Amino acid sequence: MNRYPVWKYAILVVVLLVGLIYALPNFFGEAPAVQVSAAKATVKVDAATQTRVTEALRAGGLTPDVMTLDATSVRARFLSTDDQLKARDVLQRALVPDAADPSYVVALNLVSRSPTWLTALHAFPMYLGLDLRGGVDFLLQVDMKGAIDKKAESFAGDLRTALRDKGIRGSAVNRNGQSIEVRFRDAASLDAAKRLVQDQFADLSTVDSQDGTEWKLTASIKPEAARRLQDAALKQNITTLHNRINELGVAEPVIQQQGLDRIVVQLPGVQDTAKAKDILGRTATLEMRMVDETTEGRAAELGTGPVPFGSERFLDREGRPVIVKKQVLVTGENLTDAQPGFDSQTQQPKVDLTMDAKGGRIMRDVSRDNYRKRMAMLIFEKGKGEVLTAPSINGELGNRFQISGSMNVVEANDLALLLRAGSLAAPMEIIQERTIGPSLGADNIDKGFKSVMYGFLAIMVFMCLYYALFGVFSSIALAVNLLLLISILSMLQATLTLPGIAAMALAIGVAIDSNVLINERIREELRAGASPQAAIHAGYDRAWGTILDSNVTTLIAGIALLAFGSGPVRGFAVVHCIGIVTSMFSAVFFSRGLVNFWYGGKKKLKSVSIGTVWRPKTDGTTPVEAN
C-alpha cells in the first residue's frame, strides 16, 4: 500500500544529485578578477592575447589563481583585492600604452570561485542583482532633439537627390532646425515638388508660401512620425548599449527604458565606475566611401606624395594606408543586415549585405559610375577611423550585394559582425549615477541569508516538536525544496535580488503548509479509527486535491506578477513561481517517499510517530490521548 517502486526512488536520487550539483556553485562565493576585452571592434581577443596577459603578469611578479579565455575576454582571478588592483595597473601599462587610443579594456570584475569540474558540467552560480553584488546604476538622458535633427538632415539630403532626379530645379535646399526649406523660381516647380513630397516622403508635411519673387516650400516631420522616430532611436540606443556593455563582462545587466526619453543601466559587479562610463559613451559608426585612385591618391598611398585635397588617409586592419575620399556614400544606418556565407560558384567565403531603399539607390548609382573601382568600408570609434575592407566594384549593386575575395571563414564572420555594429541613434548624457559597494552587497546577502535560515530553523523546530518523526520528514522535504529552488534558479541563470530572497523566505512558509495539510489529514484518519498504513495512504491521497487547488491559485497570482510586473516585482515573481512548483514536488512526492521508505516495509504497524492524536472515548465523555 505504502511502497514506492524502485524507479520512483531512482528518480528521487537523480533529482537530489542534480539539484545538489547545480546548487553547489552558489556556496563558493566570488573572487576579485581582472578582465581584458577588446576596446575596438576590429581587435580580437584570442590565445595570443591570453599569452600577452600571462607574460605581463609574470613580469609584474603576479600569479593569477585561475585564468580563463572565452569568446570576448580574458579573465585572471586573484586571491585578494590588492593583487587585483596591482594586476589592473600592470596590464594597463602593458596593453594600453596610449590611453587616448586604447586597443583593450582592462576592467575590474568578480568571478565565481567554483572548481573547474563544476564549470565543466555547466554548473554556474545564480546571477546576483545590483543590490546584492554591488555595482553601478546610471540614468541616461537621450537627446531626442538630436535624433530628430539627424533625421531632418537625412530627409534634406534625400529630398535634394529626389528633386535632382525628377529634373525639378530649385534654387536651394536647406535645413532650418527640424524643418526643410526649398526655394523655387516659379510656381510650376513648387507644385511639382509638392507632389513629389506627397508621393515619396510620407513622414513630411508641407506648407508653401511666396517670398518676394521666389516660392518657398517648408517641409516638416509629422508629429506621429517624430514619435515613431524617437521610439526607434531609443530602441537602437538600448541595443547598442547592450553590445558595448558585453565588453565589461557584466552578468545580466539591466538596460531598460524609463519614461519617453531616459534609459536605466544597471551593471552588477562592476567596480570601476570610470571604465563603465567610458564604455557607455563609446560607439561605432560605419561609413562607405570611394577609394581615391587618382595619380595623386596612389602616390599618397605609397607614401611618395601628400594626401590630395578632398581625401583622407586611413589604415586598414593590416596597418596599410588607404586614401579615401571625404564624401560619405552611405552609413551604417542604411545597412539593415550583414550575414556571412559561401559563394555558390566559387565556394569561397563571402558577406551578404542588405541595404534600405535609400542605400540601395545610392549604391546602384555609385556602382554604375565607378565600375572596377574600389569602395572602402570604414568603422569609426572615438573619432578615429579604420578601413575594414576595400573591395572592387565588379557589377551593378543595389539593395542586396556581396563582398567576396581573399578572406577565410573566420574573417567573413568577423566582417559581418563589424558591419552590423550600430551607432547611437541619438546622443545621450549621464544625469544620475549611483554606486553600490561590494561591502554593502555582501551585507545584504548576509542579512537575506540569515532571514531565510532563521525562518527555516524556526519552522523545522516547530514541525519536529508538533509532529514528531513526521515533522522530521517535513523538515527534510523543506530542505530539499530550498535545494531544488536554488538549483533551478542556477540552471536558468536567473538574477537574484533582495525581493528574490524575500520570495525564498515566503516559499518556505508556503511549502510547509502542504506538509501541515498532509499530517493533519493523517491524524484525522487515525482519529477515525483507520490503521496506521491506511491512514498514511488516505492522508496523502485526500490532501493532494487541497494542495493542488491552493498552489494553483497562488501560482496564478505569481504568473500575473511575472507577466505585468517589472524590475524588483518580476524578480520576486520568478522565485515565487519556481518555489511553488518545487514545494509541490518536495511536499508530496519526496516526503511520501521518505514515509514509505521508513514505514512501508512494516506489515504489522501499530502506531506512527506523528505527535499527539486525540481520540474520543467510546462513551462520548472525556477524550484520551493516544499515539
Secondary structure, DSSP 4 states (H G I P E B T S, - for coil): -----HHHHHHHHHHHHHHHHHHGGGGS-EEEEEEEEESSTT---SHHHHHHHHHHHHHTT---SEEEE-SSEEEEE-SSHHHHHHHHHHHHHHH-S-TTS-SEEEEEEEEE---HHHHHTT--PPEE-HHHH-EEEEEEEE-HHHHHHHHHHHHHHHHHHHHHHTT---SEEEEETTEEEEEESSHHHHHHHHHHHHHH-TTEEEEEEEETTEEEEEEEE-HHHHHHHHHHHHHHHHHHHHHHHGGGT-SS-EEEEETTTEEEEEEET---HHHHHHHHT--EEEEEEEB--SHHHHHHHHTSSPPPTTEEEEEBTTS-EEEEES---EEGGGEEEEEEEE-TTT--EEEEEEE-HHHHHHHHHHHHHSTT-BEEEEEEETTEEEEEE--B--S---SEEEEESS--HHHHHHHHHHHH----SS-EEEEEEEEE-HHHHHHHHHHHHHHHHHHHHHHHHHHHHHHHHHHHHHHHHHHHHHHHHHHHHHHTTPEE-HHHHHHHHHHHHHHHHHHHHHHHHHHHHHHTT--HHHHHHHHHHHHHHHHHHHHHHHHHHHHHHHHH--THHHHHHHHHHHHHHHHHIIIIIIHHHHHHHHHTT-TT------S-EEE--TTSSS-EEE-
